[in-house]
Amino acid sequence: MSGIKRLYTEIEQGEGAIKVSVLPNYDPELIINTIQARIQSIPRLPKNLEKIEVRPVLRNDDDGVSWVALHGPADALSLQRYGEHIRAELERISGVRQVRNYFETPYEIAIEVSAAKLHQYQLSLHDVTEAIHPASLDQSNGLVKTPAGELQLRVKGKAQAAASIGNVVLRTSPNGTRLRLGDVAVIRDGL
């Protein structure tokens, strides 16, 4: 379609957005009307799809004030963690309304336990799962009403790295020796 400079696509948790950057010599309202007409002419859309909204966006919200791109001879996990550090620093700046990471990938901590290790330590996969569960907890636990208002209770015990989850205690022997998850499993951070 003429008049379009760039398209940016974002998809997250059941929602998708396509941002259209318009060339300087084109009328944004005309582009919006053309986009709406083309969307309405699509013959079959999925039944569960809620309405498609086409609306103008302020230039600063569309293009942002500043873009920061990280690249270099580092793995994706290191780049993402460094990006989070930069994001936190930018959020501290007075007057900054919003800082977004457009290409953030969800973290994953992979835990591999071999059948041989389970047998060696007389454990079941259920034992390991039950020990890990409290270290993977990040949930809302309700409200407390006070004269000053309501307080949200939240348990934030989610392990953020392989090292912390590797220290989860699976069993403590009578002499005080602890068997930790890191002793029986291979644990890796990743994306």
Protein Blocks (a to p, Z undefined) as FASTA:
>chain_A
ZZiabdcdddeehiacddddddfkbcfklmmmmmmmmmmmpmbacfklccdddddddfkl
mnombdcddedjddfklmmmmmmmmmmmmmmpghiabdcdfkbccddddddddfklmmmn
opafklmmmmmmmmmgccdebjcddfkbccdddddfbcfbfklmmmpcfbdcfkopacdf
klmpccdddZZ
